[in-house]
Amino acid sequence: MIPKRLRILPPYPPVVVALDEPWNSAKIWVDRLKGRVWGFKVGSILFAERGPTVVEEILNSGARVFLDLKYHDIPNTVQLSVRRAVSWGVSLITVHAWGGHAMLKAAAAEQKPDQRVVAVTVLTSLDQEDLKQAGVLGDLEGQVQRLATLAINSGIAGLVSSPHEVADLRERFPEATLVTPGIRLDPGTDDQKRTLGIDETLRAGSDLAVVGRVLTMATDWEKQWERITSSTAGMS
Ligand code: C5P
């Protein structure tokens, strides 16, 4: 069974906060935003430090967990890894669509109605030149579409892409859960190459915007949170 499209209901903005930092500082974000945010994204930085206890700690705060370990391995390894993550109670889990049909199908088999696997298409930090260096000679948008189609046809509930591909993916896959990193409120010069504002991203059809350094590195975080929530008002 393929889980239905994720709908984030008020009072939460359709936002997940990426905790790409050690637990002593990540915990401050959990304390600040608990009750105000749908969930937190745990990636390899935090998971390497705390393991599954970090999932439990965040769930105890009342927030949901998006486990972003981007599994990409043989089908059996990925299936058992997803099964384990599902048993911890996480709401979203990432795999790489590049893992191929058998791997995606194995991951998809572990989904539950409120526990979705989402497949990363092309990382937001990559551009056309990066793809060329990796031997992908077609255009980036075509590569995102191919990987997205492969994932959806394998039973995966959702897709991760840059904001630039959201409108096209929404049109092609109306029932898919679309998760979108690469959000910037002001033009930036960091490692992310395919970025866009949060309101444009949600209007294009994203279900969940991933907010990371744009919030966690802000000099005045409360002001930045206010900017984020006011630009998402009425969109959940
Ligand atoms: O701080 P920033 O907004 O760049 O954070 C984006 C987050 O989304 C990071 O945790 C990164 O690992 C994750 N991500 C991404 N691109 C993808 C999938 C996940 O940037 N395609």
Boltz pocket constraint, residues with backbone or C-beta under 6 A from the ligand:
constraints:
  - pocket:
      binder: B
      contacts: [[A, 18], [A, 20], [A, 41], [A, 43], [A, 68], [A, 120], [A, 121], [A, 122], [A, 123], [A, 124], [A, 125], [A, 160], [A, 161], [A, 162], [A, 181], [A, 182], [A, 183], [A, 192], [A, 210], [A, 211], [A, 212], [A, 213], [A, 214]]
      max_distance: 6.0
